[in-house]
Amino acid sequence: MKSDVTDFFSHTESLTPESLLWVAVIIQAIHDARVDFNDVKIYEAPKKRSKYKFQVTDSDGYLLSQQRLRSFYQCIEARLWFERQLEDYKIVCALSGMNHEYVYRMYMKVMDDDDIDPVAMLKQFMKYQQ
């Protein structure tokens, strides 16, 4: 049985260089979203005067490195992009030649296959965004 992605790329006559560019944007977003941050904990910042509302630590309680923290934010942004399905998401999907619901199903399949829980991570992050 063919996967959805294989099925999409078997119809290459409909692909243009521009649509391939937008497909690459979607693929990059899926890649960013699937980074595994299941070991990350988010805590309220201990100091009220701190410019940060929260701290992000690994499972051992150490603050994340700047590079890992940047990847964490990119991951959250990508997951929110898929989960919210705002106008820019729908435009990118349309420019790629794919239906936005189809793209969301692909995203969910990748997340399910990787055993990553995007919803739990987003709930934890959004708790401190008020």
C-alpha positions as CSV (number, residue, x, y, z in Angstrom):
1,M,0.0,0.0,0.0
2,K,1.4,3.4,-1.0
3,S,1.8,6.2,1.5
4,D,0.1,9.5,0.9
5,V,3.5,11.2,0.3
6,T,4.5,8.5,-2.3
7,D,1.1,9.0,-3.9
8,F,1.5,12.8,-4.1
9,F,4.9,12.6,-5.7
10,S,3.8,10.1,-8.3
11,H,1.8,12.9,-9.9
12,T,4.8,15.0,-10.8
13,E,3.3,16.5,-13.9
14,S,1.4,18.9,-11.6
15,L,4.5,20.0,-9.9
16,T,6.2,23.3,-10.8
17,P,9.4,24.7,-9.5
18,E,7.3,27.1,-7.4
19,S,5.1,24.4,-6.0
20,L,8.2,22.4,-5.1
21,L,9.5,25.3,-3.2
22,W,6.3,25.4,-1.1
23,V,6.4,21.6,-0.6
24,A,10.0,22.1,0.7
25,V,8.6,24.7,3.2
26,I,6.0,22.2,4.4
27,I,8.6,19.4,4.7
28,Q,10.9,21.8,6.7
29,A,8.0,22.6,9.0
30,I,7.3,18.9,9.5
31,H,11.0,18.3,10.2
32,D,11.1,21.2,12.8
33,A,7.9,19.9,14.4
34,R,9.2,16.3,14.9
35,V,12.2,17.2,17.0
36,D,11.8,15.2,20.2
37,F,11.4,17.4,23.2
38,N,9.6,14.9,25.4
39,D,12.3,15.3,28.1
40,V,11.8,19.1,28.3
41,K,10.1,20.7,31.3
42,I,8.7,24.2,31.4
43,Y,8.6,26.1,34.7
44,E,7.5,29.5,35.7
45,A,10.5,31.8,36.0
46,P,11.6,32.0,39.6
47,K,12.3,35.8,39.6
48,K,9.4,38.1,38.9
49,R,11.8,40.8,37.6
50,S,13.2,38.4,34.9
51,K,12.3,39.3,31.3
52,Y,11.4,35.6,30.8
53,K,8.0,34.3,32.0
54,F,9.3,30.7,32.1
55,Q,12.4,28.5,32.1
56,V,13.0,25.5,30.0
57,T,15.1,22.6,31.4
58,D,15.9,19.1,30.4
59,S,14.9,16.0,32.5
60,D,17.9,16.5,34.8
61,G,16.9,20.1,35.6
62,Y,19.6,21.8,33.5
63,L,18.7,24.9,31.5
64,L,18.7,24.1,27.7
65,S,21.7,25.4,25.7
66,Q,20.9,28.4,23.4
67,Q,21.0,26.1,20.3
68,R,18.7,23.5,21.8
69,L,16.4,26.3,23.1
70,R,16.3,27.8,19.6
71,S,15.4,24.4,18.2
72,F,12.7,24.0,20.9
73,Y,11.1,27.3,19.9
74,Q,11.2,26.4,16.2
75,C,9.6,23.1,17.0
76,I,6.8,24.8,18.9
77,E,6.3,27.3,16.1
78,A,6.1,24.6,13.6
79,R,3.6,22.6,15.7
80,L,1.4,25.6,16.3
81,W,1.5,26.4,12.5
82,F,0.0,22.9,11.8
83,E,-2.3,22.9,14.8
84,R,-3.8,26.4,14.3
85,Q,-4.1,26.2,10.5
86,L,-4.3,29.9,10.1
87,E,-4.4,31.8,6.8
88,D,-0.7,31.6,6.1
89,Y,-0.8,27.8,6.6
90,K,-3.6,27.5,4.1
91,I,-1.9,29.8,1.6
92,V,1.4,27.7,1.8
93,C,-0.6,24.5,1.3
94,A,-2.4,26.0,-1.7
95,L,0.8,27.3,-3.2
96,S,2.3,23.8,-2.9
97,G,-0.7,22.3,-4.7
98,M,-1.8,20.3,-1.6
99,N,-5.1,20.5,0.3
100,H,-4.4,21.9,3.8
101,E,-6.4,19.0,5.4
102,Y,-4.2,16.5,3.5
103,V,-1.1,18.2,4.8
104,Y,-2.4,18.1,8.3
105,R,-3.0,14.4,8.0
106,M,0.5,13.9,6.8
107,Y,1.8,15.9,9.7
108,M,-0.2,13.9,12.2
109,K,1.0,10.6,10.6
110,V,4.6,11.7,11.0
111,M,4.0,12.7,14.6
112,D,2.2,9.4,15.4
113,D,4.9,7.3,13.8
114,D,7.6,9.1,15.8
115,D,5.8,8.6,19.1
116,I,6.0,12.3,19.9
117,D,3.1,13.9,21.8
118,P,2.7,17.4,20.2
119,V,-0.5,18.2,22.1
120,A,1.1,17.7,25.6
121,M,4.1,19.8,24.7
122,L,1.9,22.6,23.3
123,K,-0.4,22.6,26.4
124,Q,2.7,22.8,28.7
125,F,4.1,25.7,26.6
126,M,0.8,27.6,26.2
127,K,0.2,27.5,30.0
128,Y,2.9,30.2,30.4
129,Q,1.9,32.4,27.4
130,Q,-0.9,34.3,29.1
